[in-house]
Amino acid sequence: MNKTPARPTTKRGRPRIETAMTPAERMRRMRARRRASGLRAVTRWEPVQAAAGSYSSHRLNEARSLAMHAAIARKIDRDPGLLAIPRRNLERWSARWSPEPPRWLPEWKALLQRPWPELAAIITEPTETGARLRQSSPFAGVLSASERARIYEAFGS
């Protein structure tokens, strides 16, 4: 007669606490806290087209500036001699602010010393740094008036 050994009476895992809530009870309490704080449940999906008009003018200006700098990069790719325009602009600006130049002026001077592919990547990057640099861009004059007008029309400005 083989007898199997007796199993231990303790269970494995977390000990059961009599006051523990069930998952459903925890969810009901969380929803009640959210309602009490003024949050409400989302009951429908808002399509992107409905929210399209909610862009701020600042974001629109950033997007337009990015589009302009992408056009500038394409134009300079075709004719690298156009890099003389931003360099002349920086020289003129340096003369204007000769005793104490703005913080961005030496930064642009250093950037214009880099190889063109690297500089093109910097002026067209959709990051905060790219947006900050585009706000003081020395590339004014690279695009013609009609090229700028096409970009402004595309952005509804």
C-alpha positions in Angstrom: 0.0 0.0 0.0 1.5 3.1 -1.2 0.3 6.2 0.4 0.8 9.6 -1.3 2.4 12.2 0.9 -0.1 14.7 2.3 -0.2 18.1 0.6 0.7 21.2 2.5 -2.3 23.2 3.7 -0.9 26.6 2.7 -1.6 27.9 -0.8 1.0 29.4 -3.0 1.1 33.0 -4.1 -0.2 36.1 -2.4 -2.0 35.6 0.8 -5.7 36.2 0.5 -6.8 39.4 2.3 -10.4 39.4 3.2 -10.8 43.2 2.6 -9.3 43.1 -0.9 -11.5 44.5 -3.6 -12.4 42.6 -6.8 -11.1 44.1 -10.1 -14.7 45.2 -10.8 -14.9 47.1 -7.5 -11.6 48.8 -8.1 -12.8 49.9 -11.6 -16.0 51.3 -10.1 -14.2 53.3 -7.5 -11.7 54.7 -10.0 -14.6 55.8 -12.3 -16.3 57.4 -9.3 -13.1 59.3 -8.4 -12.7 60.5 -12.0 -16.4 61.7 -12.2 -15.9 63.5 -8.9 -12.8 65.3 -10.2 -14.8 66.5 -13.3 -13.4 64.1 -15.9 -15.9 62.4 -18.2 -15.6 59.2 -20.3 -14.9 59.5 -24.0 -17.9 58.1 -25.8 -17.0 58.8 -29.4 -14.0 59.2 -31.7 -13.3 62.7 -33.1 -12.0 62.4 -36.7 -8.8 64.4 -37.5 -10.7 66.6 -40.0 -12.9 68.0 -37.3 -9.9 69.1 -35.3 -8.0 70.4 -38.3 -9.2 74.0 -37.7 -7.9 73.9 -34.2 -4.2 74.5 -35.1 -2.8 77.6 -33.7 -1.4 80.3 -35.9 2.0 79.6 -34.4 2.0 76.0 -35.5 0.9 77.1 -38.9 3.8 79.5 -39.2 6.2 76.8 -38.1 4.9 74.5 -40.8 5.1 77.2 -43.4 8.6 78.0 -42.4 9.6 74.4 -42.6 8.1 74.2 -46.1 10.0 77.3 -47.2 13.3 76.0 -45.9 12.6 72.7 -47.7 12.2 74.7 -50.9 15.3 76.7 -50.1 17.3 73.4 -49.6 16.1 72.0 -52.9 17.0 75.3 -54.7 20.5 75.4 -53.2 21.0 71.7 -54.0 20.5 72.7 -57.7 22.7 75.8 -57.4 25.2 75.8 -54.5 26.3 79.3 -55.5 23.1 80.5 -53.7 24.8 79.9 -50.4 26.4 83.4 -50.9 23.0 85.0 -50.1 22.8 83.8 -46.4 26.5 84.5 -46.0 26.0 88.1 -47.2 22.9 88.5 -44.9 25.0 87.4 -41.9 27.8 89.9 -42.8 25.2 92.7 -43.0 23.6 91.6 -39.7 27.0 91.5 -38.1 27.6 95.1 -39.1 24.3 96.1 -37.7 24.8 94.5 -34.3 28.6 95.0 -34.1 29.1 95.8 -30.3 27.0 92.9 -29.0 25.5 90.5 -31.6 22.4 88.5 -30.8 22.9 84.9 -29.6 21.8 83.3 -32.8 24.3 85.2 -35.1 27.4 83.3 -34.1 25.4 80.1 -34.2 24.4 80.7 -37.8 28.0 81.7 -38.7 29.2 78.4 -37.4 26.4 76.5 -39.1 27.2 78.1 -42.5 30.8 76.7 -42.2 29.4 73.1 -42.2 29.1 71.0 -45.4 25.9 71.8 -47.4 24.2 68.3 -46.9 24.6 68.6 -43.1 23.3 72.2 -43.1 20.4 71.3 -45.4 19.4 68.5 -42.9 19.6 71.0 -40.0 17.4 73.7 -41.6 14.7 71.1 -42.6 14.6 69.1 -39.4 11.1 69.2 -37.8 12.4 69.5 -34.3 12.4 72.3 -31.7 16.0 73.1 -32.6 15.1 73.4 -36.3 12.1 75.6 -35.5 14.2 77.8 -33.3 16.9 78.2 -36.0 14.3 78.9 -38.7 13.0 81.9 -36.7 16.3 83.8 -37.3 17.1 82.3 -40.7 19.7 84.1 -42.9 18.2 82.5 -46.0 16.0 85.4 -46.9 16.4 86.2 -50.6 17.0 82.7 -51.8 13.4 82.1 -52.9 11.8 84.4 -55.4 8.6 86.3 -54.7 6.6 83.9 -56.8 8.1 80.8 -55.0 7.3 82.4 -51.6 3.7 83.3 -52.8 3.1 79.6 -53.8 4.1 78.4 -50.3 1.9 81.1 -48.6 -1.1 80.1 -50.9 -0.6 76.4 -50.0 -0.9 77.3 -46.3 -3.9 79.6 -46.8 -2.1 82.7 -45.7 
